[in-house]
Amino acid sequence: MKKYVIVGCGRLGTAFARYLVGAGYRPAGFASRSISSAKRAAAASGSNVPVSVLPWEVTAKADIVIITTPDGAIRDTAGKIAEYNGVVKDTVVLHCSGAHSSTELEELKKCGATIGTLHPLQSFAAEDIGENPFAGIMTAVEGEPEAVKTAWRLAEKLGASPFEIQTDKKMLYHASAVAASNYLVTLMNLALQLIIASGVPASKGFAVLKPLVRGTLSNIERSGIPGALTGPIARGDVETVRDHVSQIGQKAPTRLELYKVLGKQTIEVAEAKGDLSAEAAEKLKKLLSE
Ligand SMILES: NC(=O)c1ccc[n+]([C@@H]2O[C@H](COP(=O)([O-])OP(=O)(O)OC[C@H]3O[C@@H](n4cnc5c(N)ncnc54)[C@H](OP(=O)(O)O)[C@@H]3O)[C@@H](O)[C@H]2O)c1
């Protein structure tokens, strides 16, 4: 049974502590900035292994070290562990940032460690004590081959679905996650502001749009992109788009720029779908660039 140590016992570190034992891994220690967080994680794992505020005091006993400090502290934490020879040869060290790659852990290679990352695409809360938050989620793994193998197995044992990302493309993967999650919120904000401007009460706005959004997601799942695209741009209905631009310009002018930018990107999707005539595409591009 592989032994793990968690460094940085916050939301994700404590979730690992809570669920790794059931996944077939044995804790060897917990380290955090405050001893109380390390003790809380040890308790969550159901063990009384050593705890410390100095990671290198516990990391040498691990086969797998998982660094779950905030992103900004990963490089420094790895550097300190390396400085104190805190890991033995062939230890796999992983961090869990979505944005940063395994290069943050470079210093640890001097000790013979193998480095990688494991990023669970999930939002972990402080009191995740209900259902296993790793079950069924996608998890990106990246790094040196042995670290990728270890991270992959660990994700699977937790019930997650791993997939591999190239080290130099990790930031693009993170940008994609931001677009899919954060920008979807911004897109819904645009749609809500426009439906409120149309006279629908704010309290009903989301309920009105929700079935449409759900339907669109299922269409993307079923038909893919560009197949799922419908609406005036896909049909080449220039006059309707012209009226949208005019009305938004008058009633919700601060939303017009985003509407136009998205419209221009939508022309590309419509062209890929193949139904849009070259003439309508040109007129739409001109209209949305004015
Ligand atoms: N939460 C999520 O939803 C989520 C999802 C995917 C990936 N991640 C990634 O997981 C990592 C941790 O995120 P989190 O949300 O769990 O953060 P968090 O709740 O803020 O926990 C971070 C923990 O690290 C400890 N810490 C801070 N600086 C430290 C240092 N220099 N040395 C040792 N421990 C230190 C903190 O200490 P004390 O409590 O001891 O003061 C805290 O408990 C990040 O890389 C994040 O990007 C998080």
The ligand as an SDF file (V2000), in Angstrom:
LIG
                    3D

 48 52  0  0  0  0  0  0  0  0999 V2000
  -10.5810   24.0750   -3.6400 N   0  0  0  0  0  0  0  0  0  0  0  0
  -10.7840   23.7100   -4.8960 C   0  0  0  0  0  0  0  0  0  0  0  0
  -11.9380   23.6910   -5.3300 O   0  0  0  0  0  0  0  0  0  0  0  0
   -9.6490   23.2690   -5.7840 C   0  0  0  0  0  0  0  0  0  0  0  0
   -9.9500   22.5210   -6.9320 C   0  0  0  0  0  0  0  0  0  0  0  0
   -8.9110   22.0870   -7.7500 C   0  0  0  0  0  0  0  0  0  0  0  0
   -7.6010   22.4180   -7.4300 C   0  0  0  0  0  0  0  0  0  0  0  0
   -7.3320   23.1730   -6.3330 N   0  0  0  0  0  0  0  0  0  0  0  0
   -5.9310   23.4950   -6.0440 C   0  0  0  0  0  0  0  0  0  0  0  0
   -5.5700   22.9180   -4.8000 O   0  0  0  0  0  0  0  0  0  0  0  0
   -4.6200   23.7400   -4.1190 C   0  0  0  0  0  0  0  0  0  0  0  0
   -5.1650   24.1100   -2.7620 C   0  0  0  0  0  0  0  0  0  0  0  0
   -6.3740   24.8020   -2.9000 O   0  0  0  0  0  0  0  0  0  0  0  0
   -7.4320   24.8880   -1.6970 P   0  0  0  0  0  0  0  0  0  0  0  0
   -8.6710   25.4770   -2.2680 O   0  0  0  0  0  0  0  0  0  0  0  0
   -7.4930   23.6070   -0.9680 O   0  0  0  0  0  0  0  0  0  0  0  0
   -6.7310   26.0130   -0.8000 O   0  0  0  0  0  0  0  0  0  0  0  0
   -6.9830   26.3530    0.7200 P   0  0  0  0  0  0  0  0  0  0  0  0
   -8.2940   25.8360    1.1860 O   0  0  0  0  0  0  0  0  0  0  0  0
   -6.6840   27.7970    0.8610 O   0  0  0  0  0  0  0  0  0  0  0  0
   -5.8650   25.5140    1.4760 O   0  0  0  0  0  0  0  0  0  0  0  0
   -4.5180   25.7410    1.3240 C   0  0  0  0  0  0  0  0  0  0  0  0
   -3.8430   25.2850    2.6040 C   0  0  0  0  0  0  0  0  0  0  0  0
   -2.4590   25.4240    2.4550 O   0  0  0  0  0  0  0  0  0  0  0  0
   -1.9110   25.8950    3.6700 C   0  0  0  0  0  0  0  0  0  0  0  0
   -0.7180   26.6990    3.3710 N   0  0  0  0  0  0  0  0  0  0  0  0
   -0.6450   27.9740    2.9160 C   0  0  0  0  0  0  0  0  0  0  0  0
    0.6310   28.3190    2.7010 N   0  0  0  0  0  0  0  0  0  0  0  0
    1.3720   27.2480    3.0670 C   0  0  0  0  0  0  0  0  0  0  0  0
    2.7590   27.0070    3.1080 C   0  0  0  0  0  0  0  0  0  0  0  0
    3.6450   27.9220    2.7000 N   0  0  0  0  0  0  0  0  0  0  0  0
    3.1760   25.7860    3.5360 N   0  0  0  0  0  0  0  0  0  0  0  0
    2.2980   24.8410    3.9260 C   0  0  0  0  0  0  0  0  0  0  0  0
    0.9580   25.0280    3.9180 N   0  0  0  0  0  0  0  0  0  0  0  0
    0.5220   26.2170    3.4950 C   0  0  0  0  0  0  0  0  0  0  0  0
   -2.9720   26.7300    4.3240 C   0  0  0  0  0  0  0  0  0  0  0  0
   -2.6460   26.7040    5.6570 O   0  0  0  0  0  0  0  0  0  0  0  0
   -3.2350   26.6940    7.1050 P   0  0  0  0  0  0  0  0  0  0  0  0
   -4.6770   26.2610    7.0570 O   0  0  0  0  0  0  0  0  0  0  0  0
   -2.3820   25.7160    7.8020 O   0  0  0  0  0  0  0  0  0  0  0  0
   -3.0720   28.1090    7.5440 O   0  0  0  0  0  0  0  0  0  0  0  0
   -4.2680   26.0860    3.8330 C   0  0  0  0  0  0  0  0  0  0  0  0
   -4.8450   25.2280    4.7410 O   0  0  0  0  0  0  0  0  0  0  0  0
   -4.3730   24.9400   -5.0500 C   0  0  0  0  0  0  0  0  0  0  0  0
   -3.2580   24.6700   -5.8440 O   0  0  0  0  0  0  0  0  0  0  0  0
   -5.6460   24.9800   -5.8960 C   0  0  0  0  0  0  0  0  0  0  0  0
   -5.4320   25.6000   -7.1580 O   0  0  0  0  0  0  0  0  0  0  0  0
   -8.3260   23.6010   -5.4740 C   0  0  0  0  0  0  0  0  0  0  0  0
  1  2  1  0
  2  3  2  0
  2  4  1  0
  4  5  1  0
  4 48  2  0
  5  6  2  0
  6  7  1  0
  7  8  2  0
  8  9  1  0
  8 48  1  0
  9 10  1  0
  9 46  1  0
 10 11  1  0
 11 12  1  0
 11 44  1  0
 12 13  1  0
 13 14  1  0
 14 15  2  0
 14 16  1  0
 14 17  1  0
 17 18  1  0
 18 19  2  0
 18 20  1  0
 18 21  1  0
 21 22  1  0
 22 23  1  0
 23 24  1  0
 23 42  1  0
 24 25  1  0
 25 26  1  0
 25 36  1  0
 26 27  1  0
 26 35  1  0
 27 28  2  0
 28 29  1  0
 29 30  1  0
 29 35  2  0
 30 31  1  0
 30 32  2  0
 32 33  1  0
 33 34  2  0
 34 35  1  0
 36 37  1  0
 36 42  1  0
 37 38  1  0
 38 39  2  0
 38 40  1  0
 38 41  1  0
 42 43  1  0
 44 45  1  0
 44 46  1  0
 46 47  1  0
M  CHG  2   8   1  16  -1
M  END
$$$$
